[in-house]
Amino acid sequence: MSGADKPTLPSLEHLPSEDAPTPAMKGIEAVRDTWKRLPTKPGVYRMLGTDGEVLYVGKAKNLKNRVGQYAQGRGHTNAIHRMIHQTVSMEVIVTATETEALLLETNMIKRLRPRYNVLMRDDKSFPYIAIRTDHAVPVLQKHRGAKSFKGKFYGPFASAGAVNRTLNTLQKAFLLRSCSDSTFSGRTRPCMLYQIKRCSAPCTELVSEAEYAALVKDSVDFLEGRSAALQDRLAIEMREAAEKLEFEHAARLRNRIRALASVRASQGINPHTFDEADVFALYVEGGQSCIQVFFFRAGQNWGNRAYFPRHGAEEAAEEILSAFIAQFYDDREPPKLVLSNIEPTDRELLEEALCVRAECKVEIRKPERGEKREIVDAALLNAREALGRRMAETGSVAKLLDGVAEVFGLSQRPERIEVYDNSHIQGTNALGAMIVAGPEGFTKNQYRKFNMKSEEFQGDDFAMMKAMIRRRFARMLAEREESAFSLAEKGLVDEGRADDQARDQLNAPHPPTLSPQGRGGAVSDGGVDFSKERDESERDTKFGAWPDLVLIDGGDGQLNAALEALDELGLKNRIIIAGIAKGVDRDAGRERFFIPGKPAFRLDEKSPVLYYLQRLRDEAHRFAIGAHRGKRSAGLVKNPLDEIGGIGPARKRALLDRFGSARGVSRAALAELEAVEGVNTELAKRIYDFFHDNKR
């Protein structure tokens, strides 16, 4: 495909769309109203709910025909029937080709995360191994993110662990440096890595430039798949060194051969019929699915990862795999060969879209025999076992959550539990932490840190908890108020309704309805119940999600402080909140639980629910302590010179070399500052004024 023929992704900021139907329409009438005005061209359509939520994003070769299938109102699955019933309006984008529509659809699904689409849950970037060549002495390192420097990149690897293991072996085999450029330039003697035979110490010239260049070339040969030839050559060199009685050199070559052999042995499956491919294996059971992805590069297995996409129970396996592959490569470069156990729907269209991404031919194949089939079957076995483990874990977690609901009097199994803790040392580097847990375990991408200012709590733990709770739920209300008023902007409700809805959210708490079997009370709003009918898209928001249960690490004092914050926001009777405090002598198993209006109580020391709540509390504590240590460490290395504009690493180093420390710089006269290399009169005046203004 020539460059001129490649479809391009339209700008998402200025998308053309059809006029929305009148606000009074809903369900199949709204779909039919949009269908009347659609062209017979390829494009992407979005189905929107009452609050402007994107329910579904789809692509079509012929928009008129595709949306017409929804407009018929029959022959749909239960999920599609519900989606049509909830649709209030539709937005349409016309594209030049169906391939362009597929690329745009994938991009919008990942960005908008619609409720009824198949969603790839974990889309974080993969790590790579990089050999940086932007320095005279190349460096071997792990890299994740944009390729913003000059060098060679090898990957992707399935996980940071797979990269670290390979890097560890490569350091043993090739003795390439892994230190930063600043550390390298400041060395006067070899570091510990040289002592343990992980580096050849080019920083102190214990290895010549030619020898180091040879090591770099050997590492490139290995990472590019020429490992067998490399090992054969090293074996010949080892024998020649031994014959010349150069036993130390022969021993080093022997160690390198062993290290290289250990990498291939630890990789398990190493194909012979292809050099580069990604393998996808989908296994579906009980309405859930697992997709195992194996990465093969340079004839080596660079790890695998299990994914559990979100989809409806009635979704076909071919459609699940097709949607997943499209989203998987939305921001990644595909290999030339993709193997799978199931042929995805629209395979040829998907291949064409991947060709656009890779700028070369990409083939998607379902192998029927031979080594490729064996590798796909191995991936499928891993997918089946991973899904079995996940279903077992989910079942046990569901029982624990049922127990939590009984303990705290919730009317239903909690989907979102938030746990709060804080950490500081005598009021310094104060930081609050929130973790989130649910049926699928800890939701780490929704953890939040709160940097607390001293004026917010003045060393008082209770005031700190109050400030943190106030900030979190004020943000939640602000997001919901913004969502309510966005309805008016979209023309789905008038301004008066939006104003009423926002006012209800902000100012209209309702008394709770207590669950008779539990110790606490479950909330029933009596009006708009935001805790009901949540969906994945709502849980993906930052602060807009409504928690089913809030746990405070602490006793009566912390709990009452949190209640005061909720009361100020009008949420005191609308949020289920409890405190968990360590028992006498801080013994695990003797925790006491506090619920507003109820006496403190304990759970049986062998209760599985108690163990689960301890895990939640300990995770919040771990996250708070870790974040606090990071903040404290950052404060220790912070230098006042970093706050002065125009001072980069080179000028900072020149100033510190001249005056010894930031305090020395602050005491320097203006003429002394001007004498420093790289510091002109204007910058010297700025430095001088910075320190002397701070003293006044």
C-alpha positions as semicolon CSV with decimal commas, in nm:
position;residue;x (nm);y (nm);z (nm)
1;M;0,000;0,000;0,000
2;S;0,155;0,330;-0,103
3;G;0,182;0,626;0,130
4;A;-0,081;0,813;-0,069
5;D;-0,328;0,526;-0,033
6;K;-0,294;0,485;0,343
7;P;-0,610;0,586;0,530
8;T;-0,549;0,842;0,799
9;L;-0,721;0,876;1,134
10;P;-0,950;1,181;1,146
11;S;-0,897;1,441;1,414
12;L;-1,107;1,360;1,719
13;E;-1,138;1,726;1,811
14;H;-1,347;1,833;1,511
15;L;-1,561;1,537;1,416
16;P;-1,853;1,576;1,178
17;S;-2,178;1,432;1,312
18;E;-2,542;1,410;1,219
19;D;-2,804;1,611;1,400
20;A;-2,935;1,437;1,709
21;P;-3,302;1,335;1,724
22;T;-3,544;1,534;1,929
23;P;-3,500;1,492;2,308
24;A;-3,847;1,342;2,349
25;M;-3,750;1,033;2,150
26;K;-3,597;0,730;2,312
27;G;-3,515;0,373;2,222
28;I;-3,600;0,240;1,880
29;E;-3,776;0,566;1,783
30;A;-3,451;0,759;1,836
31;V;-3,260;0,500;1,629
32;R;-3,515;0,514;1,347
33;D;-3,511;0,894;1,349
34;T;-3,132;0,893;1,297
35;W;-3,153;0,613;1,038
36;K;-3,375;0,824;0,809
37;R;-3,094;1,077;0,756
38;L;-2,796;0,843;0,723
39;P;-2,590;0,811;0,403
40;T;-2,490;0,482;0,241
41;K;-2,123;0,546;0,320
42;P;-1,871;0,391;0,563
43;G;-1,835;0,549;0,902
44;V;-1,860;0,523;1,279
45;Y;-2,173;0,564;1,490
46;R;-2,217;0,627;1,862
47;M;-2,529;0,539;2,063
48;L;-2,584;0,777;2,357
49;G;-2,782;0,735;2,679
50;T;-2,991;0,984;2,875
51;D;-2,696;1,144;3,053
52;G;-2,486;1,173;2,740
53;E;-2,304;0,849;2,823
54;V;-2,166;0,666;2,520
55;L;-2,336;0,326;2,525
56;Y;-2,179;0,177;2,214
57;V;-1,937;0,265;1,934
58;G;-1,960;0,074;1,608
59;K;-1,826;0,092;1,255
60;A;-2,002;0,013;0,930
61;K;-1,922;-0,028;0,563
62;N;-2,271;0,112;0,496
63;L;-2,410;0,326;0,777
64;K;-2,765;0,318;0,641
65;N;-2,777;-0,062;0,631
66;R;-2,600;-0,117;0,963
67;V;-2,814;0,119;1,172
68;G;-3,118;-0,012;0,984
69;Q;-3,061;-0,350;1,150
70;Y;-3,107;-0,185;1,491
71;A;-3,413;0,002;1,362
72;Q;-3,592;-0,326;1,274
73;G;-3,637;-0,398;1,645
74;R;-3,623;-0,776;1,619
75;G;-3,369;-1,057;1,614
76;H;-3,144;-0,892;1,872
77;T;-2,970;-1,042;2,174
78;N;-3,082;-0,932;2,519
79;A;-2,782;-0,700;2,556
80;I;-2,847;-0,526;2,223
81;H;-3,217;-0,495;2,309
82;R;-3,127;-0,321;2,637
83;M;-2,879;-0,095;2,456
84;I;-3,141;0,013;2,200
85;H;-3,395;0,073;2,475
86;Q;-3,150;0,301;2,661
87;T;-3,048;0,498;2,350
88;V;-3,162;0,860;2,344
89;S;-2,956;0,990;2,052
90;M;-2,696;0,885;1,797
91;E;-2,389;1,059;1,657
92;V;-2,238;0,961;1,324
93;I;-1,898;1,023;1,162
94;V;-1,861;0,954;0,791
95;T;-1,521;0,822;0,677
96;A;-1,363;0,768;0,338
97;T;-1,306;0,392;0,374
98;E;-1,410;0,105;0,597
99;T;-1,048;0,067;0,712
100;E;-1,047;0,427;0,829
101;A;-1,375;0,357;1,011
102;L;-1,217;0,058;1,190
103;L;-0,917;0,265;1,303
104;L;-1,142;0,543;1,428
105;E;-1,378;0,299;1,602
106;T;-1,088;0,138;1,788
107;N;-0,949;0,473;1,897
108;M;-1,288;0,591;2,025
109;I;-1,360;0,266;2,211
110;K;-1,032;0,293;2,403
111;R;-1,092;0,662;2,473
112;L;-1,463;0,652;2,564
113;R;-1,489;0,295;2,707
114;P;-1,857;0,237;2,615
115;R;-2,062;0,005;2,827
116;Y;-2,170;-0,238;2,553
117;N;-1,842;-0,271;2,362
118;V;-1,582;-0,541;2,416
119;L;-1,314;-0,365;2,622
120;M;-0,951;-0,449;2,672
121;R;-0,912;-0,383;3,045
122;D;-0,534;-0,351;3,077
123;D;-0,373;-0,135;2,809
124;K;-0,055;-0,012;2,973
125;S;0,254;0,005;2,758
126;F;0,500;-0,283;2,729
127;P;0,865;-0,259;2,836
128;Y;1,154;-0,279;2,590
129;I;1,528;-0,333;2,611
130;A;1,718;-0,039;2,468
131;I;2,082;0,005;2,369
132;R;2,131;0,381;2,377
133;T;2,376;0,510;2,121
134;D;2,343;0,883;2,190
135;H;2,659;0,861;2,404
136;A;3,011;0,767;2,301
137;V;2,983;0,462;2,529
138;P;2,645;0,287;2,462
139;V;2,432;0,188;2,761
140;L;2,203;-0,113;2,809
141;Q;1,876;-0,032;2,987
142;K;1,507;-0,106;3,030
143;H;1,276;0,139;2,852
144;R;0,904;0,206;2,854
145;G;0,720;0,481;2,668
146;A;0,807;0,701;2,373
147;K;1,129;0,624;2,185
148;S;1,268;0,971;2,236
149;F;1,640;0,901;2,215
150;K;1,881;0,755;1,961
151;G;1,938;0,384;1,992
152;K;1,812;0,033;1,917
153;F;1,493;-0,097;2,080
154;Y;1,408;-0,464;2,130
155;G;1,068;-0,586;2,237
156;P;0,799;-0,578;2,342
157;F;0,845;-0,794;2,650
158;A;0,536;-0,920;2,829
159;S;0,632;-0,779;3,168
160;A;0,895;-0,588;3,359
161;G;1,001;-0,919;3,515
162;A;1,076;-1,070;3,173
163;V;1,286;-0,764;3,084
164;N;1,472;-0,767;3,415
165;R;1,561;-1,135;3,382
166;T;1,692;-1,084;3,030
167;L;1,883;-0,769;3,129
168;N;2,039;-0,951;3,422
169;T;2,169;-1,223;3,191
170;L;2,283;-0,977;2,925
171;Q;2,488;-0,791;3,186
172;K;2,657;-1,116;3,281
173;A;2,719;-1,207;2,918
174;F;2,822;-0,876;2,762
175;L;2,930;-0,656;3,055
176;L;2,766;-0,342;2,912
177;R;2,721;-0,043;3,138
178;S;2,376;0,032;3,279
179;C;2,450;0,356;3,468
180;S;2,325;0,703;3,376
181;D;2,544;0,942;3,179
182;S;2,594;1,168;3,481
183;T;2,704;0,874;3,698
184;F;2,931;0,750;3,418
185;S;3,104;1,088;3,378
186;G;3,161;1,125;3,752
187;R;3,329;0,789;3,817
188;T;3,693;0,781;3,919
189;R;3,706;0,413;4,006
190;P;3,497;0,108;3,909
191;C;3,165;0,052;4,086
192;M;3,031;-0,265;4,246
193;L;2,899;-0,399;3,913
194;Y;3,256;-0,433;3,792
195;Q;3,351;-0,622;4,108
196;I;3,070;-0,876;4,060
197;K;3,148;-0,911;3,687
198;R;2,838;-0,734;3,555
199;C;3,019;-0,446;3,383
200;S;3,348;-0,401;3,200
201;A;3,406;-0,056;3,359
202;P;3,438;0,162;3,049
203;C;3,399;0,460;3,284
204;T;3,757;0,414;3,404
205;E;3,888;0,279;3,072
206;L;3,949;-0,073;3,202
207;V;3,819;-0,190;2,865
208;S;3,931;-0,042;2,535
209;E;3,691;0,128;2,296
210;A;3,738;-0,151;2,039
211;E;3,670;-0,424;2,298
212;Y;3,361;-0,245;2,427
213;A;3,232;-0,192;2,071
214;A;3,273;-0,568;2,013
215;L;3,066;-0,637;2,326
216;V;2,792;-0,404;2,200
217;K;2,792;-0,579;1,862
218;D;2,761;-0,921;2,028
219;S;2,466;-0,802;2,238
220;V;2,295;-0,668;1,923
221;D;2,353;-1,004;1,748
222;F;2,189;-1,186;2,037
223;L;1,888;-0,954;2,060
224;E;1,835;-0,969;1,685
225;G;1,815;-1,347;1,681
226;R;2,169;-1,447;1,585
227;S;2,231;-1,615;1,920
228;A;2,313;-1,963;1,785
229;A;2,581;-1,828;1,550
230;L;2,710;-1,607;1,832
231;Q;2,743;-1,901;2,071
232;D;2,926;-2,105;1,806
233;R;3,172;-1,821;1,746
234;L;3,230;-1,772;2,118
235;A;3,294;-2,145;2,156
236;I;3,562;-2,129;1,885
237;E;3,721;-1,824;2,050
238;M;3,715;-2,003;2,389
239;R;3,901;-2,305;2,249
240;E;4,156;-2,081;2,077
241;A;4,216;-1,889;2,402
242;A;4,262;-2,214;2,593
243;E;4,513;-2,340;2,335
244;K;4,709;-2,015;2,380
245;L;4,700;-2,073;2,759
246;E;4,490;-1,755;2,803
247;F;4,278;-1,924;3,065
248;E;4,126;-1,609;3,217
249;H;3,999;-1,496;2,876
250;A;3,870;-1,848;2,805
251;A;3,686;-1,851;3,139
252;R;3,515;-1,519;3,056
253;L;3,403;-1,657;2,720
254;R;3,278;-1,976;2,888
255;N;3,067;-1,767;3,132
256;R;2,920;-1,570;2,843
257;I;2,823;-1,889;2,660
258;R;2,656;-2,024;2,974
259;A;2,467;-1,700;3,027
260;L;2,337;-1,696;2,669
261;A;2,233;-2,061;2,692
262;S;2,047;-1,992;3,017
263;V;1,837;-1,722;2,848
264;R;1,713;-1,957;2,578
265;A;1,656;-2,235;2,829
266;S;1,445;-2,010;3,054
267;Q;1,232;-1,892;2,761
268;G;1,073;-2,234;2,716
269;I;0,918;-2,221;2,368
270;N;1,156;-2,095;2,100
271;P;1,015;-2,131;1,747
272;H;1,209;-2,244;1,441
273;T;0,954;-2,172;1,166
274;F;0,924;-1,796;1,224
275;D;1,127;-1,517;1,384
276;E;0,861;-1,263;1,479
277;A;0,496;-1,311;1,575
278;D;0,231;-1,242;1,837
279;V;0,012;-1,535;1,939
280;F;-0,345;-1,481;2,063
281;A;-0,542;-1,763;2,223
282;L;-0,901;-1,701;2,338
283;Y;-1,084;-1,929;2,580
284;V;-1,447;-1,861;2,677
285;E;-1,643;-2,023;2,961
286;G;-1,945;-1,916;3,161
287;G;-1,978;-1,580;2,989
288;Q;-1,619;-1,485;3,077
289;S;-1,306;-1,506;2,865
290;C;-0,929;-1,501;2,883
291;I;-0,692;-1,408;2,602
292;Q;-0,331;-1,520;2,636
293;V;-0,083;-1,319;2,430
294;F;0,264;-1,463;2,361
295;F;0,539;-1,241;2,221
296;F;0,803;-1,386;1,990
297;R;1,083;-1,167;1,859
298;A;1,416;-1,263;1,701
299;G;1,317;-1,630;1,726
300;Q;1,287;-1,602;2,106
301;N;0,993;-1,616;2,346
302;W;0,982;-1,280;2,523
303;G;0,703;-1,366;2,763
304;N;0,325;-1,384;2,776
305;R;0,041;-1,203;2,948
306;A;-0,320;-1,294;3,027
307;Y;-0,603;-1,048;2,954
308;F;-0,964;-1,066;3,068
309;P;-1,166;-0,841;2,835
310;R;-1,505;-0,707;2,937
311;H;-1,792;-0,815;2,715
312;G;-2,148;-0,938;2,721
313;A;-2,222;-1,302;2,796
314;E;-2,381;-1,346;2,451
315;E;-2,086;-1,204;2,257
316;A;-1,944;-1,439;1,991
317;A;-1,583;-1,554;2,037
318;E;-1,484;-1,431;1,690
319;E;-1,616;-1,081;1,765
320;I;-1,443;-1,072;2,105
321;L;-1,107;-1,160;1,950
322;S;-1,150;-0,916;1,661
323;A;-1,231;-0,624;1,893
324;F;-0,948;-0,717;2,128
325;I;-0,682;-0,737;1,854
326;A;-0,792;-0,402;1,711
327;Q;-0,766;-0,234;2,054
328;F;-0,442;-0,416;2,137
329;Y;-0,263;-0,263;1,839
330;D;-0,427;0,079;1,860
331;D;-0,107;0,231;2,000
332;R;0,141;-0,051;1,935
333;E;0,326;-0,161;1,626
334;P;0,214;-0,509;1,517
335;P;0,455;-0,779;1,393
336;K;0,436;-0,918;1,043
337;L;0,261;-1,236;1,165
338;V;-0,031;-1,271;1,408
339;L;-0,140;-1,625;1,505
340;S;-0,469;-1,710;1,677
341;N;-0,676;-2,014;1,769
342;I;-0,992;-1,852;1,626
343;E;-1,025;-1,655;1,304
344;P;-1,151;-1,309;1,402
345;T;-1,443;-1,149;1,225
346;D;-1,348;-0,911;0,942
347;R;-1,001;-1,069;0,926
348;E;-0,908;-0,908;0,595
349;L;-1,023;-0,564;0,711
350;L;-0,828;-0,608;1,034
351;E;-0,516;-0,706;0,837
352;E;-0,549;-0,394;0,624
353;A;-0,582;-0,175;0,936
354;L;-0,275;-0,336;1,093
355;C;-0,082;-0,280;0,771
356;V;-0,151;0,090;0,815
357;R;-0,010;0,075;1,168
358;A;0,300;-0,126;1,077
359;E;0,357;0,028;0,732
360;C;0,419;-0,323;0,601
361;K;0,218;-0,636;0,525
362;V;0,063;-0,800;0,834
363;E;-0,088;-1,149;0,816
364;I;-0,343;-1,296;1,060
365;R;-0,350;-1,675;1,051
366;K;-0,521;-1,962;1,229
367;P;-0,266;-2,245;1,191
368;E;-0,400;-2,596;1,137
369;R;-0,084;-2,805;1,182
370;G;0,287;-2,798;1,255
371;E;0,488;-2,595;1,501
372;K;0,265;-2,288;1,475
373;R;-0,039;-2,495;1,575
374;E;0,152;-2,643;1,869
375;I;0,245;-2,295;1,994
376;V;-0,116;-2,173;1,960
377;D;-0,238;-2,482;2,150
378;A;0,014;-2,410;2,428
379;A;-0,118;-2,054;2,451
380;L;-0,477;-2,186;2,461
381;L;-0,389;-2,418;2,749
382;N;-0,249;-2,120;2,940
383;A;-0,566;-1,921;2,867
384;R;-0,791;-2,201;2,995
385;E;-0,591;-2,241;3,317
386;A;-0,572;-1,864;3,376
387;L;-0,950;-1,828;3,334
388;G;-1,008;-2,119;3,571
389;R;-0,792;-1,957;3,838
390;R;-0,964;-1,623;3,790
391;M;-1,312;-1,772;3,816
392;A;-1,214;-1,954;4,135
393;E;-1,070;-1,633;4,282
394;T;-1,375;-1,433;4,176
395;G;-1,605;-1,687;4,340
396;S;-1,417;-1,670;4,670
397;V;-1,406;-1,289;4,659
398;A;-1,781;-1,282;4,592
399;K;-1,840;-1,482;4,911
400;L;-1,618;-1,246;5,107
401;L;-1,802;-0,943;4,970
402;D;-2,132;-1,103;5,069
403;G;-1,987;-1,133;5,420
404;V;-1,881;-0,767;5,414
405;A;-2,234;-0,670;5,311
406;E;-2,372;-0,865;5,607
407;V;-2,126;-0,715;5,857
408;F;-2,193;-0,355;5,756
409;G;-2,561;-0,392;5,669
410;L;-2,540;-0,331;5,297
411;S;-2,845;-0,422;5,093
412;Q;-2,632;-0,579;4,819
413;R;-2,281;-0,702;4,752
414;P;-2,042;-0,402;4,739
415;E;-1,891;-0,329;4,399
416;R;-1,663;-0,048;4,514
417;I;-1,495;-0,024;4,856
418;E;-1,275;0,276;4,931
419;V;-1,022;0,265;5,216
420;Y;-0,848;0,578;5,350
421;D;-0,527;0,622;5,547
422;N;-0,277;0,902;5,599
423;S;0,091;0,931;5,679
424;H;0,325;1,206;5,803
425;I;0,615;1,266;6,042
426;Q;0,531;1,537;6,294
427;G;0,320;1,710;6,033
428;T;0,586;1,713;5,758
429;N;0,545;1,558;5,411
430;A;0,183;1,485;5,499
431;L;0,001;1,266;5,254
432;G;-0,339;1,098;5,241
433;A;-0,412;0,780;5,046
434;M;-0,720;0,615;4,901
435;I;-0,729;0,260;4,767
436;V;-1,017;0,094;4,583
437;A;-1,122;-0,272;4,593
438;G;-1,407;-0,470;4,442
439;P;-1,508;-0,807;4,296
440;E;-1,193;-0,819;4,083
441;G;-0,953;-0,736;4,365
442;F;-0,759;-0,415;4,409
443;T;-0,826;-0,156;4,137
444;K;-0,483;0,004;4,141
445;N;-0,545;0,245;3,853
446;Q;-0,798;0,418;4,080
447;Y;-0,570;0,461;4,380
448;R;-0,529;0,828;4,470
449;K;-0,283;1,033;4,675
450;F;-0,373;1,358;4,850
451;N;-0,088;1,599;4,914
452;M;-0,194;1,773;5,234
453;K;-0,094;2,128;5,321
454;S;-0,002;2,209;5,679
455;E;-0,273;2,474;5,705
456;E;-0,534;2,207;5,630
457;F;-0,467;2,005;5,946
458;Q;-0,189;2,171;6,152
459;G;-0,049;1,840;6,278
460;D;-0,391;1,703;6,380
461;D;-0,458;1,353;6,244
462;F;-0,834;1,396;6,278
463;A;-0,830;1,725;6,087
464;M;-0,615;1,563;5,819
465;M;-0,868;1,284;5,771
466;K;-1,150;1,540;5,756
467;A;-0,968;1,746;5,493
468;M;-0,897;1,438;5,279
469;I;-1,257;1,313;5,288
470;R;-1,386;1,663;5,212
471;R;-1,159;1,695;4,909
472;R;-1,246;1,353;4,770
473;F;-1,625;1,385;4,792
474;A;-1,635;1,752;4,696
475;R;-1,463;1,644;4,373
476;M;-1,720;1,367;4,328
477;L;-2,009;1,613;4,361
478;A;-1,838;1,861;4,130
479;E;-1,800;1,594;3,859
480;R;-2,164;1,491;3,897
481;E;-2,281;1,852;3,887
482;E;-2,080;1,905;3,570
483;S;-2,235;1,591;3,423
484;A;-2,585;1,715;3,507
485;F;-2,533;2,051;3,338
486;S;-2,376;1,883;3,035
487;L;-2,721;1,739;2,961
488;A;-2,851;2,088;2,897
489;E;-2,559;2,162;2,666
490;K;-2,636;1,848;2,467
491;G;-3,003;1,950;2,441
492;L;-3,123;1,637;2,622
493;V;-3,280;1,831;2,912
494;D;-3,360;2,197;2,963
495;E;-3,153;2,416;3,194
496;G;-3,414;2,403;3,466
497;R;-3,399;2,023;3,485
498;A;-3,020;2,031;3,490
499;D;-3,026;2,286;3,770
500;D;-3,273;2,075;3,968
501;Q;-3,069;1,760;3,919
502;A;-2,749;1,930;4,029
503;R;-2,925;2,076;4,333
504;D;-3,060;1,732;4,424
505;Q;-2,709;1,588;4,410
506;L;-2,560;1,865;4,619
507;N;-2,824;1,948;4,879
508;A;-3,080;1,674;4,920
509;P;-2,962;1,394;5,153
510;H;-3,224;1,133;5,237
511;P;-3,251;0,917;5,550
512;P;-3,102;0,570;5,515
513;T;-3,302;0,253;5,499
514;L;-3,139;0,005;5,738
515;S;-3,088;-0,353;5,638
516;P;-3,250;-0,570;5,907
517;Q;-2,988;-0,846;5,898
518;G;-2,677;-0,626;5,932
519;R;-2,511;-0,411;6,193
520;G;-2,518;-0,091;5,990
521;G;-2,751;0,069;5,739
522;A;-2,778;0,060;5,364
523;V;-2,869;0,377;5,187
524;S;-3,184;0,419;4,982
525;D;-3,206;0,772;4,847
526;G;-3,576;0,796;4,803
527;G;-3,489;1,008;4,499
528;V;-3,209;0,955;4,252
529;D;-3,005;0,659;4,382
530;F;-2,659;0,704;4,238
531;S;-2,534;0,383;4,400
532;K;-2,766;0,172;4,183
533;E;-2,716;0,048;3,830
534;R;-2,350;0,144;3,813
535;D;-2,155;0,034;3,514
536;E;-1,790;-0,003;3,419
537;S;-1,772;0,335;3,250
538;E;-1,876;0,508;3,572
539;R;-1,618;0,318;3,774
540;D;-1,351;0,432;3,530
541;T;-1,400;0,797;3,626
542;K;-1,152;0,962;3,861
543;F;-1,374;1,089;4,140
544;G;-1,727;1,060;4,000
545;A;-1,774;0,700;4,115
546;W;-2,005;0,650;4,413
547;P;-1,861;0,405;4,672
548;D;-2,074;0,133;4,829
549;L;-1,860;0,135;5,144
550;V;-1,598;0,369;5,285
551;L;-1,350;0,233;5,541
552;I;-1,141;0,466;5,755
553;D;-0,817;0,339;5,910
554;G;-0,876;0,454;6,263
555;G;-1,123;0,462;6,549
556;D;-1,394;0,696;6,672
557;G;-1,187;1,010;6,627
558;Q;-1,103;0,954;6,261
559;L;-1,455;0,831;6,187
560;N;-1,619;1,137;6,343
561;A;-1,383;1,366;6,152
562;A;-1,483;1,197;5,826
563;L;-1,852;1,225;5,920
564;E;-1,810;1,599;5,979
565;A;-1,669;1,638;5,628
566;L;-1,957;1,439;5,477
567;D;-2,207;1,642;5,680
568;E;-2,068;1,967;5,540
569;L;-2,126;1,829;5,189
570;G;-2,475;1,700;5,263
571;L;-2,366;1,337;5,232
572;K;-2,362;1,219;5,592
573;N;-2,664;0,992;5,550
574;R;-2,588;0,891;5,193
575;I;-2,245;0,730;5,228
576;I;-2,197;0,407;5,422
577;I;-1,884;0,465;5,630
578;A;-1,707;0,267;5,902
579;G;-1,380;0,276;6,093
580;I;-1,136;-0,010;6,149
581;A;-0,896;0,029;6,441
582;K;-0,621;-0,202;6,566
583;G;-0,700;-0,376;6,890
584;V;-0,520;-0,376;7,222
585;D;-0,141;-0,376;7,171
586;R;-0,216;-0,333;6,799
587;D;-0,260;-0,710;6,762
588;A;-0,393;-0,831;6,427
589;G;-0,717;-1,023;6,478
590;R;-0,839;-0,800;6,761
591;E;-0,949;-0,510;6,542
592;R;-1,252;-0,311;6,647
593;F;-1,504;-0,176;6,397
594;F;-1,695;0,149;6,436
595;I;-2,023;0,235;6,264
596;P;-2,207;0,565;6,326
597;G;-2,476;0,526;6,590
598;K;-2,369;0,172;6,683
599;P;-2,141;0,038;6,959
600;A;-1,796;-0,080;6,853
601;F;-1,774;-0,452;6,776
602;R;-1,523;-0,720;6,683
603;L;-1,534;-1,013;6,443
604;D;-1,429;-1,368;6,516
605;E;-1,050;-1,393;6,496
606;K;-1,076;-1,675;6,244
607;S;-1,340;-1,506;6,028
608;P;-1,248;-1,496;5,656
609;V;-1,423;-1,158;5,635
610;L;-1,190;-1,024;5,906
611;Y;-0,887;-1,146;5,710
612;Y;-1,023;-0,972;5,399
613;L;-1,080;-0,643;5,583
614;Q;-0,729;-0,667;5,728
615;R;-0,592;-0,703;5,376
616;L;-0,778;-0,389;5,269
617;R;-0,650;-0,195;5,569
618;D;-0,293;-0,319;5,520
619;E;-0,299;-0,231;5,150
620;A;-0,412;0,124;5,231
621;H;-0,136;0,149;5,490
622;R;0,125;0,016;5,245
623;F;0,018;0,262;4,977
624;A;0,016;0,557;5,219
625;I;0,357;0,473;5,366
626;G;0,512;0,414;5,022
627;A;0,377;0,741;4,886
628;H;0,495;0,926;5,198
629;R;0,846;0,783;5,165
630;G;0,856;0,887;4,802
631;K;0,750;1,239;4,891
632;R;1,005;1,256;5,172
633;S;1,284;1,127;4,947
634;A;1,197;1,382;4,681
635;G;1,215;1,653;4,944
636;L;1,559;1,538;5,058
637;V;1,713;1,571;4,715
638;K;1,534;1,892;4,625
639;N;1,771;2,181;4,565
640;P;1,676;2,551;4,576
641;L;1,864;2,599;4,250
642;D;1,597;2,387;4,077
643;E;1,344;2,663;4,142
644;I;1,540;2,926;3,949
645;G;1,450;2,960;3,582
646;G;1,738;2,920;3,340
647;I;1,943;2,681;3,553
648;G;1,970;2,339;3,394
649;P;2,187;2,040;3,492
650;A;2,508;2,187;3,344
651;R;2,481;2,529;3,511
652;K;2,367;2,370;3,836
653;R;2,674;2,145;3,833
654;A;2,902;2,442;3,756
655;L;2,757;2,642;4,048
656;L;2,788;2,352;4,291
657;D;3,143;2,278;4,176
658;R;3,236;2,642;4,237
659;F;3,059;2,704;4,568
660;G;3,016;2,351;4,708
661;S;2,645;2,370;4,794
662;A;2,327;2,571;4,747
663;R;2,407;2,751;5,073
664;G;2,742;2,848;4,927
665;V;2,567;2,985;4,619
666;S;2,330;3,185;4,840
667;R;2,627;3,350;5,014
668;A;2,814;3,437;4,692
669;A;2,847;3,796;4,578
670;L;2,706;3,905;4,245
671;A;3,053;3,934;4,091
672;E;3,141;3,580;4,204
673;L;2,827;3,444;4,040
674;E;2,909;3,619;3,714
675;A;3,251;3,453;3,714
676;V;3,098;3,103;3,693
677;E;3,116;2,944;3,348
678;G;2,781;2,961;3,168
679;V;2,631;3,223;3,403
680;N;2,578;3,561;3,237
681;T;2,504;3,890;3,411
682;E;2,125;3,853;3,383
683;L;2,122;3,501;3,526
684;A;2,367;3,597;3,804
685;K;2,132;3,881;3,903
686;R;1,835;3,640;3,901
687;I;2,021;3,393;4,128
688;Y;2,133;3,668;4,364
689;D;1,783;3,817;4,388
690;F;1,626;3,474;4,446
691;F;1,826;3,403;4,760
692;H;1,829;3,754;4,897
693;D;1,457;3,810;4,836
694;N;1,385;3,485;5,020
695;K;1,578;3,612;5,321
696;R;1,376;3,931;5,353
